């Protein structure tokens, strides 16, 4: 019986222009969609940027007023 190979997940990189560091954080924006046919709250994913620890202080304020979640990346 063959062993299963471990899944290799791609490493997220910093999305700041010119930066080649590995991402430490990201933000997943939720955009709520209104639909008259459904009573359920529906949403789509909006902007999904990633950034490294070096750019964290300048990137977080850009998403402070948006609805979504900060996502820590494990390194």
DRENBA-826306 format. One line per 4 residues: number of its first residue (from 1); for each residue y, x, z of N, C-alpha, C, O. Coordinates in Angstrom, 2 decimals, decimal comma, m for minus. Each point is the difference from the previous one (the first is absolute). Example, Ala and Ser with C-alpha at 12.3 -4.5 7.8 and 13.67 -1.06 7.14 Angstrom:
<recs>
1 = m5,69/13,19/7,80/1,19/m0,89/0,00/1,20/0,90/0,00/m0,02/1,04/0,66 | 1,07/m1,39/m1,38/1,19/0,82/0,06/1,09/m0,77/0,73/1,11/0,51/0,17
</recs>
This chain:
<recs>
1 = m1,18/0,83/0,00/1,18/m0,83/0,00/1,25/0,88/0,00/0,14/0,88/0,85 | 0,74/m1,11/m1,79/1,21/0,82/m0,14/1,01/m0,33/1,09/0,16/m1,15/0,39 | 0,53/2,19/0,07/1,05/m0,21/0,99/1,23/m0,58/m0,68/0,31/0,32/m1,14 | 0,36/m1,18/1,88/1,25/m0,55/m0,52/1,09/1,05/0,15/0,10/0,68/1,02
5 = 0,72/m0,57/m2,04/1,13/0,92/0,07/1,14/m0,69/0,75/0,20/m1,21/m0,13 | 0,53/2,00/0,91/1,16/m0,54/0,70/1,08/m0,31/m1,01/0,20/0,73/m0,98 | 0,50/m1,82/1,21/1,10/m0,36/m0,88/1,14/1,00/0,17/0,37/0,34/1,12 | 0,16/0,11/m2,21/1,12/0,93/0,03/1,27/m0,79/m0,30/0,21/m0,47/m1,12
9 = 0,62/0,33/2,14/1,24/m0,74/m0,18/1,10/0,96/m0,44/0,09/1,12/0,50 | 0,74/m1,55/m1,44/1,08/0,87/m0,43/1,01/0,22/1,12/0,23/m0,90/0,81 | 0,36/2,06/m0,77/0,99/0,33/1,02/1,36/m0,50/m0,49/0,42/0,31/m1,11 | 0,25/m1,09/1,95/1,32/m0,50/m0,37/1,02/1,13/0,12/m0,01/0,77/0,96
13 = 0,86/m0,68/m1,96/1,03/1,04/m0,02/1,36/m0,65/0,28/0,17/m1,20/m0,19 | 0,78/2,02/0,62/1,36/m0,46/0,27/0,64/m0,45/m1,31/m0,09/0,71/m1,00 | 0,73/m1,87/1,02/0,63/m0,56/m1,20/1,45/0,42/m0,18/0,64/m0,41/m0,97 | m0,10/1,22/1,89/1,37/0,48/m0,15/0,02/1,00/m1,15/m0,84/0,89/m0,08
17 = 1,82/m1,05/m0,80/0,09/0,85/m1,20/0,03/1,48/0,36/0,80/0,44/0,83 | m1,68/0,32/m1,45/m0,06/1,44/0,19/m0,83/0,47/1,18/m0,19/1,20/0,18 | m0,31/m2,12/0,63/m0,80/0,38/1,17/m1,48/m0,03/m0,37/m0,47/m0,93/m0,65 | m0,26/1,96/1,07/m1,42/0,07/m0,30/m0,84/0,04/1,27/m1,13/0,48/m0,02
21 = 1,68/m1,00/1,12/m0,74/m0,03/1,27/m0,91/m1,23/0,05/0,20/m0,96/m0,74 | m1,18/1,02/1,61/m0,91/m1,14/0,22/0,74/m1,06/0,81/0,71/0,32/0,95 | m0,88/m1,58/m1,32/0,68/m1,10/0,68/m0,53/m0,16/1,42/m1,20/0,13/0,25 | 2,11/m0,42/0,66/m0,36/m0,27/1,39/0,20/m1,47/0,33/m0,67/m0,55/0,88
25 = 1,60/m0,09/m1,58/0,33/m1,40/0,25/0,21/m0,73/m1,32/0,19/0,62/m1,05 | m0,22/m1,93/1,13/0,29/m0,83/m1,15/0,53/m1,34/0,47/0,01/m0,28/1,20 | 0,42/m0,53/m2,14/0,49/m1,33/0,34/m0,56/m0,98/m1,01/0,09/0,23/m1,21 | m0,66/m1,31/1,70/m0,57/m1,03/m0,86/0,84/m1,26/0,17/m0,09/m0,68/1,03
29 = 0,90/0,38/m2,02/0,89/m1,15/0,08/m0,76/m1,28/m0,33/m0,78/m0,04/m0,95 | 1,02/m1,02/1,73/m0,59/m1,32/m0,26/1,09/m0,89/m0,57/1,05/m0,17/0,61 | m1,31/m0,40/m1,76/0,93/m0,93/m0,62/m0,67/m1,37/0,02/m1,04/m0,20/m0,62 | 1,64/m0,73/1,34/m0,59/m1,33/0,11/0,26/m0,80/m1,26/1,11/0,00/m0,53
33 = m2,13/m0,67/0,06/0,05/m0,78/m1,23/m0,04/m1,47/0,36/m0,87/m0,44/0,76 | 1,80/m0,32/m1,29/m0,04/m1,44/0,24/m0,77/m0,66/m1,12/0,22/0,27/m1,18 | m1,13/m1,13/1,57/m0,85/m0,68/m0,97/m0,15/m1,45/0,46/m0,51/m0,25/1,09 | 0,94/m0,69/m1,90/m0,06/m1,41/0,37/m1,44/m0,53/0,06/m0,25/m1,00/0,67
37 = m0,68/1,66/m1,33/m1,38/m0,47/m0,06/m0,82/0,39/1,23/m1,08/m0,54/0,23 | 1,58/1,48/0,57/m0,78/0,53/1,11/0,78/m0,11/1,30/1,20/0,26/0,04 | m1,88/m0,64/1,03/0,62/m0,05/1,31/m0,12/1,35/0,72/0,67/0,25/1,00 | m1,52/0,60/m1,51/m0,20/1,31/0,63/1,17/0,91/m0,32/0,62/m0,10/m1,06
41 = m0,31/0,99/2,01/1,04/0,99/m0,25/m0,60/1,07/m0,91/m0,99/0,64/0,34 | 1,60/m0,46/m1,46/m0,49/0,99/m0,94/1,02/1,12/m0,12/1,21/m0,23/0,14 | m1,68/1,42/m0,41/0,92/1,11/m0,20/m0,60/0,98/m0,99/m1,20/0,04/m0,23 | 2,09/0,75/m0,35/m0,42/1,08/m0,88/0,53/1,30/0,59/0,93/m0,01/0,80
45 = m1,53/1,10/m1,19/0,45/1,30/0,48/1,12/0,49/m0,90/m0,11/m0,04/m1,23 | 1,18/0,48/1,83/1,13/0,52/m0,74/m0,06/1,51/m0,08/m1,03/0,59/m0,33 | 2,14/0,02/0,64/0,15/1,44/m0,05/m1,02/0,69/0,91/m0,20/m0,45/1,13 | m0,44/1,50/m1,59/m1,01/0,70/0,80/0,24/1,51/m0,01/m0,85/0,75/m0,49
49 = 1,99/m0,30/1,00/0,28/1,44/0,00/m0,72/0,74/1,13/m0,37/m0,60/1,01 | 0,19/1,88/m1,19/m0,57/0,89/1,01/0,95/1,18/0,17/0,69/0,39/m0,94 | m0,66/0,18/2,15/0,83/1,18/0,21/m0,62/0,89/1,06/m0,81/m0,45/0,81 | 1,21/1,71/m0,83/m0,54/1,01/0,93/0,80/m0,02/1,31/1,02/m0,68/0,10
53 = m1,48/1,44/0,89/0,69/0,08/1,28/1,40/0,57/m0,17/0,92/m0,39/0,72 | m0,74/1,30/m1,67/1,29/0,63/m0,23/1,05/m1,02/m0,44/1,17/0,12/0,38 | m1,56/m1,11/m1,19/0,93/m1,00/m0,51/0,01/m1,31/0,80/0,66/m0,95/m0,40 | m1,38/0,89/1,51/m0,11/m1,23/0,78/1,35/m0,53/0,47/0,26/m1,19/m0,13
57 = 0,59/2,05/0,66/1,28/m0,44/0,56/0,93/m0,60/m1,06/0,79/m0,88/0,32 | m0,88/1,33/m1,55/0,88/m0,54/m1,03/m0,61/m1,21/m0,72/0,74/m0,79/m0,59 | m2,07/0,63/0,62/m0,63/m1,11/m0,71/m0,10/m1,28/0,82/0,16/m1,09/m0,56 | m0,42/1,17/1,85/m0,17/m1,21/0,83/1,20/m0,93/m0,03/m0,18/m1,22/m0,10
61 = 1,42/1,73/0,18/1,14/m0,92/m0,05/0,10/m0,80/m1,30/0,60/m1,08/m0,01 | m1,16/1,57/m1,07/0,03/m0,71/m1,27/m0,82/m1,29/0,04/0,25/m0,92/m0,78 | m1,21/0,85/1,69/m0,90/m1,15/0,08/0,15/m0,77/1,30/m0,82/m0,87/0,30 | 1,86/1,16/0,47/0,18/m0,62/1,31/0,22/m1,50/m0,08/m0,38/m0,73/0,92
65 = 0,98/0,23/m1,99/0,32/m1,43/m0,11/m1,01/m0,76/m0,86/0,22/m1,17/m0,31 | m1,30/1,80/m0,08/m1,01/m0,66/m0,83/m1,17/m0,47/0,85/m0,27/0,57/1,06 | m0,42/m1,58/m1,52/m1,16/m0,53/0,71/m1,24/0,76/m0,48/m0,27/0,07/m1,20 | m0,46/0,48/2,13/m1,19/0,75/m0,36/m0,49/0,84/1,16/0,38/m0,24/1,15
69 = m1,20/1,22/m1,44/m0,61/0,84/1,03/0,13/1,47/m0,35/m0,16/0,38/m1,16 | 0,46/0,45/2,17/m0,08/1,44/m0,17/m1,46/0,38/0,12/m0,71/m0,50/0,88 | 0,26/1,36/m1,74/m1,41/0,38/m0,04/m0,12/1,51/0,23/0,44/0,79/m0,83 | m1,03/m0,40/1,97/m0,23/1,44/0,19/m1,21/0,45/m0,82/m1,03/m0,68/m0,02
73 = 1,15/1,81/m0,65/m1,13/0,56/m0,76/m0,68/1,02/0,89/0,66/0,80/0,66 | m1,96/m0,82/m0,64/m0,73/1,00/0,79/m0,16/1,25/m0,85/m0,35/m0,07/m1,18 | 0,60/1,19/1,79/m0,11/1,25/m0,74/m1,18/0,80/0,44/m0,24/1,09/m0,52
</recs>
